[in-house]
Amino acid sequence: MSYYCRIDSSDKLEDTNLQLYSLKKAADEWNELVDIVNKDGIEGVNYLKERLAFITSCFGLSLSQLIGQNCPSPNKNEMKQPGNLFSNLLNRTNSDRVTRKRLNSVIRDFLNYYAAIRHFGKTKDEKNYKSVDELTLAKLDHFRSMTIEIWDLVIAMYRQDDKNDIGEFSSISNIVHFEVLNQ
């Protein structure tokens, strides 16, 4: 079975890199949001919660694919949850114990928001609604930094195998640009 997500389809190639596309969509929306906030303040943003939720969803989709949830496997029904997959993947990187502990903590926090957004329907206890209400621009900026850091760690890990053809760049943020929030 071949691995589906390996190349960017922007050149009309057959394959696509879904995790990178999701990150690009997050960046597009983030940059538009930051432009509004930097120009007009948070009060000038229409549909703030929806924008925060959408960007969170794009980060989550990108990361869950990046860490292996879209990996073709005959045991797909036995695939672990993103937090467990991430912890296993993180242990294979060259990151130190402090970094691993910090990133595991941040991704657990992130995954609570991502899960709430993905399961945002009728609920018994309104816990998901509360989570979305607690999502802020500052929190999303923190998740943006985490997402870039995770991408960079995963790319560095895959660069160690010479069978992987990864271009030379210092950070995924050289490929996918995120504007800086001036708050």
Kinemage of the C-alpha trace (Angstrom):
@kinemage 1
@onewidth
@group {chain A} dominant
@subgroup {mainchain}
@vectorlist {calphas} color= white
{ca met a 1} P 0.000 0.000 0.000
{ca ser a 2} L 1.472 3.369 -0.956
{ca tyr a 3} L 1.466 6.426 1.265
{ca tyr a 4} L -1.011 8.918 -0.175
{ca cys a 5} L 0.207 12.242 1.183
{ca arg a 6} L 3.643 12.875 -0.209
{ca ile a 7} L 3.645 15.698 -2.739
{ca asp a 8} L 1.923 19.046 -3.122
{ca ser a 9} L -0.682 18.891 -5.894
{ca ser a 10} L -0.424 22.572 -6.802
{ca asp a 11} L 1.599 21.578 -9.882
{ca lys a 12} L -1.300 19.349 -10.973
{ca leu a 13} L 0.427 16.221 -9.748
{ca glu a 14} L -1.693 13.250 -8.768
{ca asp a 15} L -0.758 13.252 -5.108
{ca thr a 16} L -1.403 15.861 -2.481
{ca asn a 17} L 0.019 16.706 0.889
{ca leu a 18} L -3.150 17.050 2.947
{ca gln a 19} L -1.373 17.897 6.182
{ca leu a 20} L 0.528 20.766 4.531
{ca tyr a 21} L -2.626 21.992 2.768
{ca ser a 22} L -4.458 22.089 6.114
{ca leu a 23} L -1.581 24.067 7.626
{ca lys a 24} L -1.685 26.504 4.694
{ca lys a 25} L -5.437 27.023 5.190
{ca ala a 26} L -4.801 27.692 8.889
{ca ala a 27} L -2.134 30.234 7.915
{ca asp a 28} L -4.425 31.932 5.392
{ca glu a 29} L -7.161 32.367 7.987
{ca trp a 30} L -4.693 33.275 10.752
{ca asn a 31} L -3.072 35.951 8.600
{ca glu a 32} L -6.426 37.488 7.694
{ca leu a 33} L -7.457 37.496 11.355
{ca val a 34} L -4.154 39.022 12.501
{ca asp a 35} L -4.391 41.733 9.832
{ca ile a 36} L -7.813 42.747 11.163
{ca val a 37} L -6.709 42.634 14.807
{ca asn a 38} L -3.485 44.564 14.146
{ca lys a 39} L -5.435 47.218 12.217
{ca asp a 40} L -8.788 47.480 14.037
{ca gly a 41} L -8.287 45.626 17.300
{ca ile a 42} L -10.119 42.529 18.457
{ca glu a 43} L -13.374 44.530 18.432
{ca gly a 44} L -13.104 44.835 14.637
{ca val a 45} L -13.264 41.080 14.066
{ca asn a 46} L -16.519 39.618 12.799
{ca tyr a 47} L -17.180 35.967 13.626
{ca leu a 48} L -14.266 35.771 16.056
{ca lys a 49} L -15.244 32.457 17.702
{ca glu a 50} L -15.957 30.863 14.341
{ca arg a 51} L -12.570 31.970 13.015
{ca leu a 52} L -10.763 30.714 16.107
{ca ala a 53} L -12.568 27.379 15.852
{ca phe a 54} L -11.855 27.028 12.137
{ca ile a 55} L -8.129 27.724 12.547
{ca thr a 56} L -7.998 25.303 15.478
{ca ser a 57} L -9.670 22.689 13.278
{ca cys a 58} L -7.113 23.238 10.529
{ca phe a 59} L -4.238 22.951 13.016
{ca gly a 60} L -5.762 19.766 14.413
{ca leu a 61} L -6.351 18.226 11.014
{ca ser a 62} L -2.825 19.078 9.926
{ca leu a 63} L -1.224 17.721 13.095
{ca ser a 64} L -3.307 14.562 13.351
{ca gln a 65} L -2.385 13.738 9.747
{ca leu a 66} L 1.254 14.671 10.296
{ca ile a 67} L 1.654 12.424 13.311
{ca gly a 68} L 0.173 9.447 11.564
{ca gln a 69} L -3.594 9.246 11.748
{ca asn a 70} L -3.812 9.088 7.966
{ca cys a 71} L -1.123 6.446 7.649
{ca pro a 72} L -2.433 3.582 5.499
{ca ser a 73} L -2.772 0.535 7.681
{ca pro a 74} L -4.798 -2.656 7.639
{ca asn a 75} L -5.291 -2.057 11.393
{ca lys a 76} L -6.850 1.402 10.888
{ca asn a 77} L -9.606 0.653 13.409
{ca glu a 78} L -6.937 0.102 16.064
{ca met a 79} L -5.226 3.459 15.388
{ca lys a 80} L -4.360 5.293 18.591
{ca gln a 81} L -5.674 8.745 19.426
{ca pro a 82} L -3.594 11.774 18.322
{ca gly a 83} L -2.219 12.443 21.830
{ca asn a 84} L -0.844 8.902 22.112
{ca leu a 85} L 0.489 8.951 18.558
{ca phe a 86} L 2.162 12.288 19.242
{ca ser a 87} L 3.788 11.085 22.442
{ca asn a 88} L 5.186 8.031 20.628
{ca leu a 89} L 6.414 10.154 17.739
{ca leu a 90} L 7.933 12.752 20.050
{ca asn a 91} L 9.988 10.038 21.737
{ca arg a 92} L 11.590 9.321 18.348
{ca thr a 93} L 12.727 12.926 17.839
{ca asn a 94} L 15.947 14.519 19.078
{ca ser a 95} L 14.091 16.741 21.545
{ca asp a 96} L 15.132 16.825 25.170
{ca arg a 97} L 13.000 15.643 28.075
{ca val a 98} L 11.902 19.166 29.052
{ca thr a 99} L 10.750 19.927 25.495
{ca arg a 100} L 8.905 16.608 25.244
{ca lys a 101} L 7.145 17.219 28.559
{ca arg a 102} L 6.174 20.780 27.576
{ca leu a 103} L 4.897 19.783 24.121
{ca asn a 104} L 2.937 16.837 25.504
{ca ser a 105} L 1.259 19.215 27.933
{ca val a 106} L 0.457 21.828 25.273
{ca ile a 107} L -0.872 19.274 22.807
{ca arg a 108} L -3.132 17.764 25.481
{ca asp a 109} L -4.574 21.232 26.065
{ca phe a 110} L -4.896 21.778 22.306
{ca leu a 111} L -6.566 18.396 21.754
{ca asn a 112} L -9.257 19.281 24.315
{ca tyr a 113} L -10.230 22.284 22.179
{ca tyr a 114} L -9.879 20.349 18.924
{ca ala a 115} L -12.079 17.525 20.234
{ca ala a 116} L -14.695 19.991 21.468
{ca ile a 117} L -14.821 21.644 18.044
{ca arg a 118} L -14.979 18.317 16.196
{ca his a 119} L -17.826 17.112 18.430
{ca phe a 120} L -19.726 20.379 18.579
{ca gly a 121} L -23.298 19.212 18.498
{ca lys a 122} L -25.991 18.523 21.012
{ca thr a 123} L -24.322 17.603 24.295
{ca lys a 124} L -25.507 16.501 27.715
{ca asp a 125} L -23.349 18.843 29.755
{ca glu a 126} L -22.432 21.680 27.350
{ca lys a 127} L -18.729 20.986 28.047
{ca asn a 128} L -17.861 21.402 24.352
{ca tyr a 129} L -19.651 24.755 24.214
{ca lys a 130} L -17.709 25.949 27.244
{ca ser a 131} L -14.419 24.882 25.643
{ca val a 132} L -15.163 26.840 22.481
{ca asp a 133} L -16.165 29.861 24.574
{ca glu a 134} L -12.799 29.676 26.374
{ca leu a 135} L -10.805 29.673 23.127
{ca thr a 136} L -9.044 33.019 22.757
{ca leu a 137} L -6.766 34.635 20.232
{ca ala a 138} L -3.863 34.407 22.699
{ca lys a 139} L -4.528 30.687 23.242
{ca leu a 140} L -4.714 30.150 19.473
{ca asp a 141} L -1.412 32.005 19.044
{ca his a 142} L 0.105 29.587 21.566
{ca phe a 143} L -1.287 26.650 19.559
{ca arg a 144} L 0.112 28.204 16.371
{ca ser a 145} L 3.595 28.250 17.888
{ca met a 146} L 3.162 24.663 19.073
{ca thr a 147} L 2.027 23.554 15.618
{ca ile a 148} L 5.088 25.078 13.956
{ca glu a 149} L 7.374 23.517 16.562
{ca ile a 150} L 5.823 20.076 16.058
{ca trp a 151} L 6.126 20.360 12.289
{ca asp a 152} L 9.781 21.326 12.656
{ca leu a 153} L 10.486 18.374 14.974
{ca val a 154} L 8.762 15.897 12.679
{ca ile a 155} L 10.565 17.228 9.612
{ca ala a 156} L 13.914 17.031 11.432
{ca met a 157} L 13.135 13.452 12.401
{ca tyr a 158} L 12.260 12.472 8.836
{ca arg a 159} L 15.370 14.228 7.506
{ca gln a 160} L 17.464 11.667 9.381
{ca asp a 161} L 16.374 9.039 6.847
{ca asp a 162} L 18.045 9.726 3.496
{ca lys a 163} L 15.143 8.001 1.719
{ca asn a 164} L 12.965 10.996 2.541
{ca asp a 165} L 13.237 13.807 0.015
{ca ile a 166} L 12.688 16.958 2.068
{ca gly a 167} L 13.737 20.353 0.787
{ca glu a 168} L 16.234 22.493 2.664
{ca phe a 169} L 14.573 25.041 4.927
{ca ser a 170} L 15.076 25.895 8.575
{ca ser a 171} L 11.419 25.808 9.624
{ca ile a 172} L 8.010 24.993 8.196
{ca ser a 173} L 7.315 28.680 8.751
{ca asn a 174} L 9.678 29.324 5.802
{ca ile a 175} L 7.199 27.389 3.647
{ca val a 176} L 3.950 28.448 5.324
{ca his a 177} L 3.996 32.048 6.539
{ca phe a 178} L 2.153 33.144 9.669
{ca glu a 179} L 1.783 36.856 10.442
{ca val a 180} L 2.861 38.081 13.882
{ca leu a 181} L 0.149 39.126 16.291
{ca asn a 182} L 0.974 42.570 17.774
{ca gln a 183} L -0.819 42.124 21.091
